Amino acid sequence: MVERKIFAGPKVRRIRMGLGLTQTTMAQALDISPSYLNLIERNQRPLTVQLLLKLSAVYKVDLDELQGEQGGSAGQLREIFADPLLAGEIPGDQELIELAEAAPNAANGMIRLYRAYREQAARLSDLAELLAREGRVAEVAGPRLPLDEVHDRLQSRPNFFARIEDAAETFHERLSPGDDLAGALKAWLKAGHGIAVRLLPVHAMPGLRRRYDRHSMRLFLSERLSPFDQIREIATEVSLLALREEIAAELSSLTLSTPEANRIARFELARYASHALLMPYGAYLSAAQRLHYDIEGLGARFGVSYEQAATRLTSLQRPGASGIPFFLMEIDNAGHRLRKAGSQGFPQARFGGACPKLNVHAAFAQPGQILVDATLMPDGAGFLTVSRTIEGPRADFGERVRRTALLIGCDIAHRDEVAYGKALGTNQIAIGPACRLCERQGCLARAEPPVTRPLGLDEMATGLSVFDFQ
């Protein structure tokens, strides 16, 4: 039977130093030479089973502690180095494990420092929202990464790009696709640019949705994608070619600060243009009004997915021909907000979108079902919210399905114009923009105390919330 090799030199050294022993003294107690103990402490020799048992018997050492890694510290260090600011700095876990074992106090200090950084970032974000409500801009809460800069810029402005909309409508009319838009787009790529579209199996593109091969002039799409997502990828490629100048003009108007931010925004604008090609503005607005903004009905009418039809509703803000000003937010089942957009910008100050009582969180318990609520903010503002889960690319057997939830909302004043308004009763769900900014007393769903109130530390009375405040 082969013995398992256990390298735990830093732990042995900490035990020896903690007891105030020299290498010679410890080596004598373990019946080994001081030179061999020195090699063990430098991880140049493993701990044998016999030595493990001897350490346990002589110094009352926990064998699990010696045999296992510093699981807690190493796991928290992995989380720290998964942050976008540090991602890619360390190629694997081994260096983190060595840090946790060799310098546990330094590792714990790094963990505390990172927690303080995250806490300060959250407080700055809260401060920015509070100042925004008063009409002031908090420059201190600026974006830290190119992706954050792009998202902040797009979320703070109307999700409408006039140049792209006009060019997409003109192109669609010239294309005259009839009932086969996908076929017409493929034919345009082939005839105008010599690009052929091919589907590839998962094993050929295990980590990609699409790939354009300039040498063979082929656009490869993954079989993981649904037919709706496949045609959107084709429309995106067409947009990058046919609407190149309009996309560049809108990109320039965003005035982003770095080349990387511009590359990210260019792709976002190309995705916007693909929706404009699949759902031309005039036709889509007319259908939306006739169908009372029924998202599933619009998806069936234009041959697009629920997510695509909902996203398109947030862009109907052409001057003189506008629809209801919708906004949307997509989250994953861990609560991360993946994207936000709005016809007039995402209403961060008025709506927030971080309340745990929103039906977008409950949607994961009822996949595919549409949940409708009338919500009431602390200041009396009301919103109609519609939430439903959406499925990601097809997963192989044994893989976890990627499932997110989409919330689309509008002011409650539009409830009679929207098909979902019929499902509303007379009650409104009392929500807030975020726990840190909400002062509702006795909220059972509260996850954090408000930053605007001191905690209520009363030994004689305890409220319904775990975060009581004065």
JOTA-V77703 format. One record per backbone hydrogen bond with DSSP energy under -1.0 kcal/mol. NH is the residue of the N-H (numbers start at 1). CO is the residue of the C=O. If there is no record, write none. Layout:
nh->(NH NH)
co->(CO CO)
//
This chain:
nh->(12 13 14 15 16 17 18 19 21 26 27 28 29 30 32 37 38 39 40 41 42 43 44 47 52 53 54 55 56 57 58 59 66 67 68 71 74 75 76 77 78 79 80 81 83 86 87 89 97 98 99 100 101 102 103 107 108 109 110 111 112 113 114 115 116 117 118 119 120 121 122 123 124 125 126 127 128 129 130 131 132 133 135 136 141 142 149 150 151 152 153 154 155 156 159 160 165 166 167 168 169 170 171 172 173 174 175 176 180 184 185 186 187 188 189 190 191 192 193 194 195 196 198 200 204 205 211 213 217 218 219 220 221 222 223 225 230 231 232 233 234 235 236 237 238 239 240 242 243 247 248 249 250 251 252 253 254 255 262 263 264 265 266 267 268 269 270 271 272 273 274 275 276 277 278 279 284 285 286 287 288 289 290 291 293 298 299 300 301 302 303 304 309 310 311 312 313 314 315 317 321 323 326 327 328 329 330 331 332 335 338 339 341 343 345 346 348 351 352 353 354 358 361 363 365 366 369 371 373 375 376 377 380 383 384 385 386 387 388 390 392 394 399 404 405 406 407 408 409 410 412 414 415 417 419 421 422 423 424 429 431 437 446 451 456 457 458 470)
co->(8 9 10 11 12 13 14 15 16 22 23 24 25 26 27 33 34 35 36 37 38 40 39 6 48 49 50 51 52 53 54 55 62 63 64 69 70 71 72 73 74 75 76 77 80 83 83 86 93 94 95 96 97 98 99 103 104 105 106 107 108 109 110 111 112 113 114 115 116 117 118 119 120 121 122 123 124 125 126 127 128 129 132 131 138 139 145 146 147 148 149 150 151 152 342 158 161 162 163 164 165 166 167 168 169 170 171 172 177 180 181 182 183 184 185 186 187 188 189 190 189 217 219 221 201 201 220 218 213 213 196 211 198 209 200 222 226 227 228 229 230 231 232 233 234 235 236 238 239 243 244 245 246 247 248 249 251 252 258 259 260 261 262 263 264 265 266 267 268 269 270 271 272 273 274 275 280 281 282 283 284 285 286 287 288 294 295 296 297 298 299 299 305 306 307 308 309 311 312 315 318 316 324 409 341 407 339 405 336 332 330 330 328 326 342 155 346 347 347 351 433 355 358 359 362 363 366 387 385 383 429 381 377 375 410 373 408 371 406 404 402 224 396 390 331 388 329 386 327 384 382 411 412 414 292 418 419 420 421 374 376 434 443 436 468 455 456 454)
//
